[in-house]
Amino acid sequence: MANTFKYIRWSGHWFPTDDLDANNPKFLSFEFFRSLILTLTIPLQVIPCIIDLVLKIPDMPKVIMNAISTLYGIQTFCRVIFIGVMRKDIWNIFKEFDNFQVPASFRLLRDQNGQNAASKAFKTSNTLFLGIFCVAQFTGCLFTVAPFVMSYEARIQKLKLLALNGTIPHVLVYEAWYPFDISRFPVYQLTIIFQSFCGCVWINMTSTSDAIFLAIIIREAEEFNVLHNMLVILSNVKTHRVKERSAQTIRNNLVRHSSCTEWPEDPNILLISWIEHHQLVLRILVEIRKTFSVFVFIVVGCNALSLVLLAYIGATIKDVTALLSMISFLFVVTAQLLSFSWYTVKLTTRAEEMSQELLRINWWEAPVSYKMSSKFASLRALKTVSISGMGYFDLNLEMFLSHISQFYILGAEKTDNTADV
């Protein structure tokens, strides 16, 4: 896990922890200055974009195209601030997952399944991270290179219209205003390099923060899957043969079986072990909700606003270059919303499957102690498992589909209005 977060810090996120920086001063380390420099590229590029946006206010299509890229930079800056502020809470969540162990009474469960929750979640999250990283780099290259590849003919046409009396327009990755003349050599070339570097930094920061959130959601979903597999064993217990045990007796037996290599004969031990593991999973779920509530609100809010802007510009766009840039950005926004919604739904589904399996336990035939423990577990499992954005909305497929439908509705309305004009 430490190596993973060291790689994440290379993307620009400042993620100091006692585990990673045990021998280095946090504010004097190379990692801090590297993260500071990469973070400063965001306002250094966003501020000129905002100024250019204000100067182009009469021309709404250009204003909106500028606003889309500016909003992406602002979202990236918010992500960096969030990771920096909540770094300890995020690190503690990962550490709690690393310290997670299937209760001793269910220790053979992992051997029977052939793989544990940690390794399965690790493989899934790594695959997902590589996918996010590769797609982000591809769309970033498309967004960066498209203006130069597709604008050659347009520049020649503009030069002809100017009757050779004007200057050739200089294409930029991000439309921005600078307090110096960018038409001279090598100022123009250096500006292009700086903007391309900023775009690469923004993409890496965004993709790694997405990977952090999704890795936590995937791991939490796997823990609910472990709880479900435990309940499969408990549901096969013949509850009418369960013996009455006092709480102290169950606790003593639980300690005695801490190093068991065989299934304990007392079902009370299995049930109490499940309840303890379930409480740990729910406690981490509460921490995830509290830690990432603002993050989810920022990502979904910015992407929803981007879809509105894309719907407007998509209905009026005529330039091929702008169309390619819009398609690449639309793909990124849609992929982010879909991945967040999809894996959150998987988390909710795993929790619901666990609750349904819990109903198969015939607790009414058991003694009082077993019956009370089963009823307590059932009440705890009835709680809805969801991830929300500051309480305003829940991450699910309905939320994703509503945003996409609004995008097409707004685009269709704008297209009709443009055709009428």
N, C-alpha and C positions, 0 to 999 in steps of 0.2 A: 504493500500500500504506500509506503514511503516513496518508493521509486515512481509510482504513478503520480503522486502529488509534486514530486520534483519536476516531472515532465510538464505538468499543468502550470507550474510556475514559469517555465520557459516560454509559455504562450503569452505571458505578461501579467498574469494574476499574482498579486502579492499574497502568499499563503504561508506566513511564518508560523511555526509551532515549536514547542519545546522538543518534540521528537525529531523534527527535521533540522533544527538549528541549536542543538544542545551546546555546541562549542563556539558558536559565532554570535556576535552582537547583532540583533535583528535590524537595527537602524543603520548599521555600518557594513552590512553584508553586501556582496556582489548582487545577490538576488534582489535586494531592496532597490538598489540603484537601477538595475535592469528593468524591474517592474515600473519604477518611477518614470524612466525615460519612455518606455512603451506606452504608459498611461498618458503621458503628456502629449503624445502624438494625436490623441483624440481631440482635446480642445483646440490644439494648433490647427487642425483641419476643419473641425466643426464650426468654429467662429467665422472663418472666411466664407464657409458655405452659407451660414445664416445671413451675413452681410450681403452676399450675392442674391440670396432669396429675397431680401427686403428691396434691393435695387430693381428686381424683376417683377415686382408685384403687379403691374398692369398686364403682363403676359402670363396668364394663369397656367397654361400647359407647362411652361418652363419653371414656373414657381413650384408646381406640384412635383415635377421630376426632381427638382432640387430638394424639396421638402422630404421626399422619400429617402434619399441618401443621407440627408441631415438627421432624420429621425432614426435611421439605423445607427449612426454615430452616437447619438444621444443615448439610445438603448444600450449600446456597448459600454459607454461610460457608466451608466447606472449599474450594469452587471459587474463591472470592475469594483465599483464602490461597495456593492452588496457583498461580493466575495471577500473583500478586505475587511469589512465590518463584521461579517458573520463567520469568519474563518474558524474561530475556536469552536463554535457550535457545530459547524459542518464536520470538522475534524473529529469531534467527540462522537458524532453519529457513526462515522466510519469505524472508530475505535470500538464502540459498543457492538457493532456488527462483527468485528474481528474477535471480540471476546465471547461472542455467542456460541453456545454449545447446546446440542440437544440434551435434555435432561438424562441423567445417568440411567434411569429406568427404561429409557427408550434408546439407549446407545446403539443397539443392534439395528435400529431403523435405517441408519445411513448405509450400513453394509448391505442390507437387503435391497435398498434402492440403487446401489451401485455408484451414487454420486451425492454429495451433500449440497446444501443450499448455497454455501459460500462459493464452491468451485463452479457450480452451474451459473450463479449470478455473475461471477467474475468473467466467465467466458462470454456470456450474453452481453454484458456491458462493454467488454473490450471490443467485441465484434461491432456493436452499435457505435462505439466511439470511432472506430476506424471508418465505418460507413459515413458518419457525420463529417469526419475530417476530410475524407476524399471528396464527398459531394460538395462540401463548402469550398474546397480549393478549386474544384472544377467550375462552380458557379462564379467564384471570385475571379478566376481567369477570364471567363466569358464576359463578366461585367467590365473588367479592366481592358481587355484587348478589343472588344467589339467597337468602341468608338474610333479606334485607329484603323481597323480593318475595313469598316463599312463607310467611313467618312471620306475616303479618298475621292470618290466621284463627286460627292456633295461639295467638297472644297473646290474642285475644278469648276463646277457649275457656278458657285458663288463668285469665283474669280472672274469668270466670263461676264457675269452680271455687273460686276464692278468695273468692267471695261479696262482692266489692268491699272485702274487708278487707285485702288484700295489695297489693303493688305490681306494676305491669306489668313483666314481665321484659324486660331490655334486650338486644337482639340485637347480637352483635359479629361482625366478620369472622373473627377468631381467638379462640377461647375462651381467656381469659387472666385471671390474677389481678393486680390492681394495688393498691398500698398506699394508695389513695384511693377515695372514693365516685364511681363513674362515672355514677350516676343523675342527678346534677344538671346543669343547663344552665350553661355550655356545655361542661362536662367530657366528657359523653357524646359530643357532636358532634366535639370535638377528638380524642377517642380513636378514633372511627371514621375520621376523616381520616388520623390517624397510621397506623392499621392498613392502610388502603387504600394509603397511600403506601408502606408497607413491602412490601406484596404486589406493587406495581408494580416496586419496586426489585429484589425477589427474582426476579421473572419476567424482567426485562431482563438481570440478571447471569447467570442460568441459560442463557437463549437465546443470549447472545453467546459464552459459554464453549463451548457446544455448537457454535456456528458456527465458532469458531476450530479446534476439533479436526476437524470434518468438512471444512473447507476444506483443511486439510493432507492429509487422507486422499485427497480427490478429486484434488488436484494430484499426489500421489505415484502414484496410479493412472494418471493421464494420462501420466506419464513412462514407466511400464511400457508403455503403449500406443505411445509413440514408439519405444521399444526394439523392440517387436513389428514396427512398420512398417519399421524398419531391417533386421530379419532377413528380411522379405519380399524385400528387395532382395538380401541376401546369399544367400538360398536359391536364387536364380536364377543365381548365378554358377557357371559350369562349372569345378568344382574341379580336374579333370584337366588343365586348361590353365593353372592358376596356377603361376607361376614361383617357384623357391626364392629367398628373400631373407633376408639377415642382419638381426638386430635393429636394427643401426645404420643400415642402408640403409632399412629401413621407417621409422625415426624421421626420417631426413632427408627422405624423400618426404612424410611426414606434415606436417612443417613447411613444405615447399615448397607443399603444397596448402592451407595455412591460409586463403588467400583465393581458393579455387577458385570458378569459376562453371560448371564442367562436372564430370561424374562422373569421378573419377580412374580411370585404366585399371588400376591395381594393386589387386586385391581384398584384398591384405594391409593396405592402408591402411584400407579399409572395415571389416575385421574388428577391427583394433586400435582404431579409433575407437569401434566399438561396445563393445568391452571397457572402454575408459576411461569411456564414458558409463554403462555398466552399474555400474561400481564407484562412481561418484558417486551413482547412484540408491540402491544398497545402503547406502552410507555414511549418506545422509539417512534411510533406513529404520531403521537402527540408532539414530540420534538420536531419531527419532519414538518408537520403542519405549521407549527409556530415559526420554524426557521425559514421555510421557503414560501411563506404566504406572500410576502412583499415581492419576492422574485417572480412568482407565478403571475402576480398582478402586473408587474412591469412588462414581462414578455408578452402576455396575452393582450394587454392594453395597447402596447406599441404595434404589435402585429395586426390587431384589429383596425387601428388607425391607418396602418400601411395599406391594408386591403381596401379601405375606403378611397384612399388616394389613388391606388392602382386601378380601381374600378372607374374612376373619373378619367384618368389619363389614358387608360386602355381604349375608351370609346372615342377619343379624339386624336389619338396618336397617328401620325402619318409617316414619320421617319423610321426607317428600318433599324437604325442604330438604337434609337430609343425603345423600339419594340423588343429587340433582343435583351436589352438591359432590363426592361419591365418583366419579361418572361423569366429571366434568371432570378430576379428578386422575388417574383410571385412564387416560384418554386421553393425558395428558401423559407419564405413566410409560411407557406402551406405545410412544408415538411416539419417545421418547428411545432406548429399547432397540432398536426396529426400525431407526431411522436409523443408529445406531452399528453394528449388525450388518450392515445392508444394504450400506453403503458400504465396510465392511471386507471383506465378501465380494467386492465389485466389485474391490477392490485385489488380493485373492488370485486372483481369476479372471483379471485382466489379467496377473498374473505367471505363472500357469499357461499361458495362451495364448502368452506369450512363450517359455516353456520348450518347448512343443510345436513352435513354429515353428523353434526352434533345432535340433531333431532332424531337420529337413528338409535341413540342410546336409550334403552328402556329403563330410565331412572325411577319410574314409579314402582317397579318391582323390587328395588334395592332397599337396603336398610336406611335408616334416617340419615346417618352421616354421609353415605354415598349419595343419597337423594339430594341433600342440601348442597353438596359440592357440585352436583350436576346442574341443579337449578341455578346456582350462582354463575357457573360457566355459561349457561344458556343466556342469562340476562346480559352478561358482558359481551357475548358474541352478537347480540341483537343490534349493537351500535353500528351505525352506518360508517363505512370506511370510505373516505373521500379526501381529496386535496382541493383546497379552495384558494382563490386569490383575494386575500384580505376579507373574506366573508361575502364578497359581492357575487361570486359565481363559482361553480364547481368545474373541475377539469373532467370532461367526459366527451363522448362522441357527439352528443346532442349539441354541446357548446361549439364544437368544431364545425358541425354541419350548419349550424345557424350562421356562423361567420361566413362560411363559403356561400351559402344561399344569399346572404345580404350582398356579398361581392357581386354575384351574377345579377341580382335584381337592380342594384345601383348602376352596374355597367349597361344593362339593357335599357334602363330609363334614360341614361345619358346618351346612348346610341340613338334612341327614338327622338330625343330632343334635338340632337345634331342633324338627323335626317330631315326633321321638319323645317329646320332653319335653312 
